[in-house]
Every structure is written in C-alpha cells, then in structure tokens.
C-alpha cells in the first residue's frame, strides 16, 4: 500500500499567476517590501530575506497600478528562512477579490 503525500500543488485551491509585482508588508515581526512572482486569489509567495515565522499576521499592500491596489490581512502559512514566505489572504473585500481575479486571469 503506497502512501500519498500531499504536495504544495495539491493544496492549492486557486489558479496562480506568474507575474512579478512588489508587495509591501507590515507585521509585528517584520516590515518591508518584497517581490512576488507567484500570486493567486488565495495568497502569494513573497521573496524576502526577512525572518517571518509561520503563523505571523501581516498587513499586505499589492499595487497593481497607480490607481488599483489590494490591501488586506494575510497569515504566513509556510516560511523558507532567508528566502521567502507563503501567505494566505484573510478577509478580502469583494472589490479586492475582484481585482485579484482580474489580475490573475490576465497575468
């Protein structure tokens, strides 16, 4: 009997876009700017050397254009120390979700 191990791709519920965009983050453990090339309507992966532990809560701001941005809370769901973190969005407004969906689908 073979045991199936869940991979990160198995856990993804949302399509991901491979567009590079800067992400501004602010949390108790770290504040700064990171880049992402992996974003979906459920979350994103930020490339950052900041040490942000799993479970940390962040406020993230993702500017898509000068007049369009998403600001929301996010929880760090996994961390690669010195490399980056994966975050899951929390409490997205309908407007923010719509903007993310538009951005990801046209990526």
N, C-alpha and C positions, 0 to 999 in steps of 0.2 A: 504494500500500500504506500503510494508516494504522497508525501506531504506537500501541499501547495502553499508556498509563501507569497504573501501579498507584496507586490512591488509598488513603488510610488505611483506608477502609471495606473495600476489597478484602483488606487484610492481616489483618483481624480474624477470629479463629477462634472467638471466644466471643461469646455474646449479651451486650449491655451493659445495665446498669440506670441510670436517670437519677435516682437518689436521692442527696440531699445528705447527706454524713457527713464528720466531721472525721477526718483521718488524721495520726497522729504519725509523724514520720520522723527518723532519726538516721543520719548518714553522715559520712565524712571531710570533705566539702566544706560541709555544712550540716546543721543540726538545727532542728526546729521543728514547727509544726502547720500543716496545710494543709487546705483543703476539697476535696472531690471531688463531682462530680455525674455522673461517668462511670466506672462500675466494672464489671468482669466477673470471671470465674474465672481469666482470664489476666493481668489487670493493671488499672491505673487511670490516670486523668489527675488530677494534683494542681494546684490553683490555688495558686501561691506566687510571691512576688517573689524568693525565694532563688535565687541563681545556682548551679544544679546542672548540671554538664556531662554530656553523653551518655556513657554507659559507667560512670558513678558507681554504686557499690553502696550501697544504703540498707537499714536495718532499718526496716520499717514496722509500725505497730500500728493496726488499724482496729477501734474499739469499736462493735459493733452494738447492744449493750445493756450494762447494768452487769455482767452475768454472761457475756456472749458477746463474744469478740473474736478477731480473726485477727492473729497476729504472724508475719511472715515476711521473708525477704530479697527485695529487688527490685532490678532493674537499670534505670537510666534509659535508655530507648531513643530518646527524642527530647526536645529542650528548646526551649521558647519563652522566651528570656531575659526576665525581669521579669514573665512571665505564668504560666508553669507548666511541668510536665514530665509526660511519659508514662512509666510504669514497667511492667515485666513481672515478675510474681512468679516467684520461684525457690524450689524445694524446699518447696512447700506440703505440709503433713501431710495425711493423709486427713481428719482432723477439720476442719482449716481449709478444705480444698476443699469439704467437705460444707456447712459453714456459709456459705461464699461462694455456692455453688449455690443454697442455700435463700434467701439474701438477694436475690440477683439475680433469681431466678424469681418471687419475691413482691413485687419492687420496686414 
